[in-house]
């Protein structure tokens, strides 16, 4: 099987890297593929976005609809983000 790279900039980059590391372009590509495959295995094949879905889940379904209300209640205009609990916030 032969693979031909038609992107001239990519070919020049591969050739430059090959010169720098004193290898053939084929060896550079082989090493790049090995590193790529190792990364896929390390990531367990799970795409990044799939891995982070739900990390900030609050259990509240209407957060997007209430965003301004929530920000007004949670952010102090002088001190910034508030960490007060509901009962502390409503008591004064």
N, C-alpha and C positions, 0 to 999 in steps of 0.2 A: 504494500500500500504506500503510495506516495502522497505527501501533502505539500501543496505549493502555497506559499505565502505571497499574496499579490499586493499587500500594503507595503509600499516602499519604505515608509518611515519605520514601520515595525521591523522590516528586514534589516535596515541600517542599525536600529537599536540592538537587535539580536547580535549582529556582527560586531558592534562596538563592545558589548558585554563579553562576547567570546574572546575578543582581543585582550580585554582587560584581565580576564581570568585565565588566559592562555589555554583555551579549549576550542573545540569546533562548535559552530552554531548548533549542530545536532545535539552535542553534549549539553549545551546550555538549555535547550528546549527540554531535553530529557530530565535534567535536574529541576527545571521549573515545574514540570508535570509531577515529579515526585513530591516536591514541596506542596503543590496544590492538592494532591491526593492526601497527603498527611494532614493538611488543614481540614479537609472535608471529614476525615476520620475523627480528628480531634473535636470538631464541631458536632460530631455524631450525626452528620448529614442534616441537621435541623437548620433550616434557614433562620437568619437573625430575627426577622419580624415575627415568625411563628414562636420563637423562643421567648419573646418578651410580651406576647399578648396576655393581657389580664394582670400584669404586675401591679398596676395601680387601681385595680378594681375596688370600688368602695361598697358595692352592693346596692347602691342607689341608682335607679334607672333614669332619673330625670336630671342628672347633673348638668348636661349640656344645656338644657332648657333653663336651668336656674343659675347659670354661671355668674351673672352679674350680681344676683342676690347673695350668692355664696361669697363672692369676693368682697362685697360691701360689709358682710358680717364678719369676715375673717381677717381683713387687712386693715390695720390701723394706719391712717394717713401719715402719721409722724413716725411711729416705731416699726412699721412694716407688717409682716405676717404675724398673726396672733396664734398662740398655742393654747389659748384658753379652752377649757371644755365647755360644753353647752350650758351647764348650770352656772359656771363662773361668768360666762359672757352675758347671760340674761339677768344676772343679779346686780350688775352695775359696773 
